[in-house]
Amino acid sequence: MNIVELRQYTLHPGARDTLIDLFEREFVTGQQAVGIALGGRFRDLDDPDRFVWIRAFPDMAQRRRALEAFYTGPVWRAHRDAANATMIDSDDVLLLRGPGYTPAPGLREVGVTICRPPSAAEFDAYAGRHLTPEHALHRTEHAVNDHPQLPVRTGLDVRVWFGPSEPPPWTPLQRLRLAPVS
């Protein structure tokens, strides 16, 4: 199990491809160089001004060290103004514990469900009937965000999974339809 960030960015109209080009060209290798594992990167199929991506760390201490190294390092300093110019909001971030997620090559669409189950027992019963290891199930990581320069959403106890599934018997907080960036 890893510490995982599920990051959803709201962008200025028409800026998504600009950010994706910059991200793929500079930020993938820049983050990997400091020990950040990049997972899926996606276009939201229902919102042309949203970019969703995942990154993972082995533990909270490594997360803090890697984020400090990246955000004080040369790659971010050289390209932060261009990246920030595309964004309206970059603070919709869930801090999770789970396996991370990278879509299989050639996959054209990924469903993501984010929910707050009424109880652990009810969720476990649902998951036992409808989710498999391929769903890459994640749950909220309740550790204190020790890199407060990058806010995360708090006060939620959520479960997140990837892939098609029966809808849970409670209303999900969010269901996303995402296209992997290739």
C-alpha positions as CSV (number, residue, x, y, z in Angstrom):
1,M,0.0,0.0,0.0
2,N,1.2,3.5,-0.9
3,I,0.4,7.0,0.0
4,V,-1.5,8.3,-3.1
5,E,-2.7,11.7,-4.1
6,L,-5.7,11.9,-6.4
7,R,-5.4,15.4,-7.9
8,Q,-8.2,17.2,-9.8
9,Y,-7.3,20.5,-11.4
10,T,-9.8,23.0,-12.7
11,L,-8.2,24.9,-15.5
12,H,-8.9,28.1,-17.5
13,P,-11.1,27.4,-20.5
14,G,-9.0,25.9,-23.3
15,A,-5.9,25.4,-21.2
16,R,-6.0,21.7,-20.6
17,D,-3.9,20.6,-23.6
18,T,-1.3,23.3,-22.8
19,L,-0.9,21.9,-19.2
20,I,-0.9,18.3,-20.4
21,D,1.9,19.0,-22.9
22,L,4.0,20.8,-20.3
23,F,3.2,18.1,-17.7
24,E,4.2,15.2,-20.0
25,R,7.3,17.0,-21.3
26,E,8.7,18.3,-18.0
27,F,6.9,17.2,-14.9
28,V,6.7,13.4,-15.4
29,T,10.5,12.9,-15.5
30,G,11.1,15.8,-13.0
31,Q,8.9,14.2,-10.4
32,Q,10.2,10.7,-11.1
33,A,13.8,12.0,-10.6
34,V,13.0,12.9,-7.0
35,G,11.3,9.6,-6.2
36,I,7.6,10.3,-7.0
37,A,5.8,7.5,-8.7
38,L,3.4,8.9,-11.4
39,G,0.2,7.0,-12.1
40,G,-2.5,7.7,-14.5
41,R,-3.0,11.1,-16.0
42,F,-6.4,11.9,-17.5
43,R,-8.7,14.2,-19.3
44,D,-12.1,14.4,-17.7
45,L,-14.6,13.4,-20.4
46,D,-17.4,15.4,-18.8
47,D,-15.4,18.6,-18.1
48,P,-13.1,20.0,-20.8
49,D,-11.4,22.2,-18.3
50,R,-10.4,19.5,-15.8
51,F,-7.1,17.5,-15.6
52,V,-7.0,14.5,-13.2
53,W,-3.8,12.7,-12.1
54,I,-2.3,10.4,-9.6
55,R,1.0,10.2,-7.9
56,A,2.3,7.8,-5.1
57,F,4.9,7.6,-2.4
58,P,6.0,4.7,-0.2
59,D,5.1,6.6,3.0
60,M,4.4,10.1,4.4
61,A,8.1,10.8,5.2
62,Q,9.1,10.1,1.6
63,R,6.2,12.1,0.3
64,R,7.4,15.2,2.3
65,R,11.0,14.8,1.1
66,A,10.0,14.2,-2.5
67,L,7.6,17.1,-2.7
68,E,10.1,19.4,-1.1
69,A,12.8,18.3,-3.6
70,F,10.5,18.8,-6.6
71,Y,8.9,22.1,-5.6
72,T,12.2,23.7,-4.7
73,G,14.1,22.1,-7.6
74,P,15.0,23.4,-11.0
75,V,12.2,21.7,-13.1
76,W,9.3,23.3,-11.1
77,R,11.1,26.7,-10.8
78,A,11.6,26.8,-14.6
79,H,8.0,25.9,-15.5
80,R,5.8,26.8,-12.5
81,D,4.6,30.1,-13.9
82,A,3.5,28.5,-17.2
83,A,1.8,25.7,-15.3
84,N,0.1,28.0,-12.8
85,A,-1.2,30.2,-15.6
86,T,-3.3,27.3,-16.8
87,M,-5.0,26.7,-13.4
88,I,-8.0,28.1,-11.6
89,D,-7.8,25.6,-8.8
90,S,-5.3,22.9,-7.9
91,D,-6.4,22.2,-4.3
92,D,-9.0,19.4,-5.0
93,V,-6.7,16.7,-3.7
94,L,-7.5,13.5,-1.8
95,L,-4.8,11.9,0.3
96,L,-5.3,8.2,0.1
97,R,-3.8,4.9,0.9
98,G,-3.9,2.2,-1.7
99,P,-2.1,0.6,-4.6
100,G,-2.1,3.6,-7.0
101,Y,-3.5,3.3,-10.5
102,T,-2.0,3.3,-14.0
103,P,-4.4,2.4,-16.8
104,A,-3.6,-0.5,-19.1
105,P,-2.2,0.5,-22.4
106,G,-4.9,1.2,-25.0
107,L,-7.6,1.8,-22.5
108,R,-9.8,4.5,-23.8
109,E,-12.0,5.3,-20.7
110,V,-11.7,4.8,-17.0
111,G,-14.5,5.2,-14.5
112,V,-13.7,6.4,-11.0
113,T,-16.0,6.3,-8.1
114,I,-15.5,8.4,-5.0
115,C,-17.9,7.7,-2.1
116,R,-18.3,8.2,1.6
117,P,-20.0,4.9,2.8
118,P,-22.4,5.1,5.7
119,S,-20.2,2.6,7.6
120,A,-17.2,0.3,7.2
121,A,-19.4,-2.8,7.4
122,E,-21.8,-1.6,4.7
123,F,-18.8,-0.7,2.5
124,D,-17.1,-4.1,3.1
125,A,-20.4,-5.9,2.2
126,Y,-20.7,-3.9,-1.1
127,A,-17.0,-4.3,-1.9
128,G,-17.1,-8.0,-1.3
129,R,-19.9,-8.4,-3.8
130,H,-18.8,-5.9,-6.5
131,L,-15.1,-5.0,-6.3
132,T,-12.1,-7.0,-7.3
133,P,-8.3,-6.3,-6.9
134,E,-8.4,-4.8,-10.5
135,H,-10.5,-2.0,-9.1
136,A,-7.5,-0.6,-7.2
137,L,-9.4,0.3,-4.1
138,H,-8.2,3.2,-2.1
139,R,-9.2,4.7,1.3
140,T,-8.6,8.0,3.0
141,E,-5.2,8.4,4.5
142,H,-5.8,10.3,7.8
143,A,-2.2,11.3,8.4
144,V,-1.5,15.0,8.8
145,N,-0.5,16.7,5.6
146,D,3.1,17.4,6.4
147,H,3.6,19.5,3.2
148,P,1.0,22.2,3.8
149,Q,2.1,24.3,0.8
150,L,0.0,21.7,-1.2
151,P,-3.4,21.5,0.5
152,V,-5.4,18.3,0.6
153,R,-9.1,17.8,1.4
154,T,-9.7,16.9,5.0
155,G,-12.7,15.8,7.1
156,L,-13.7,13.1,4.6
157,D,-13.5,9.3,5.0
158,V,-13.8,8.1,1.5
159,R,-13.3,5.1,-0.7
160,V,-12.1,5.4,-4.3
161,W,-11.9,2.8,-7.0
162,F,-11.2,2.6,-10.7
163,G,-13.1,0.7,-13.3
164,P,-16.7,-0.3,-14.0
165,S,-18.8,-1.4,-11.0
166,E,-22.3,-1.6,-9.8
167,P,-23.2,1.7,-8.3
168,P,-23.1,1.6,-4.5
169,P,-26.4,1.7,-2.6
170,W,-25.6,5.2,-1.3
171,T,-25.0,8.3,-3.4
172,P,-21.4,8.7,-4.5
173,L,-19.6,12.0,-3.9
174,Q,-18.3,11.9,-7.4
175,R,-18.3,9.6,-10.4
176,L,-15.7,10.5,-13.1
177,R,-15.3,9.4,-16.7
178,L,-11.7,9.8,-17.6
179,A,-9.6,9.4,-20.8
180,P,-6.0,8.4,-20.2
181,V,-3.5,10.8,-21.5
182,S,-1.3,9.0,-24.1
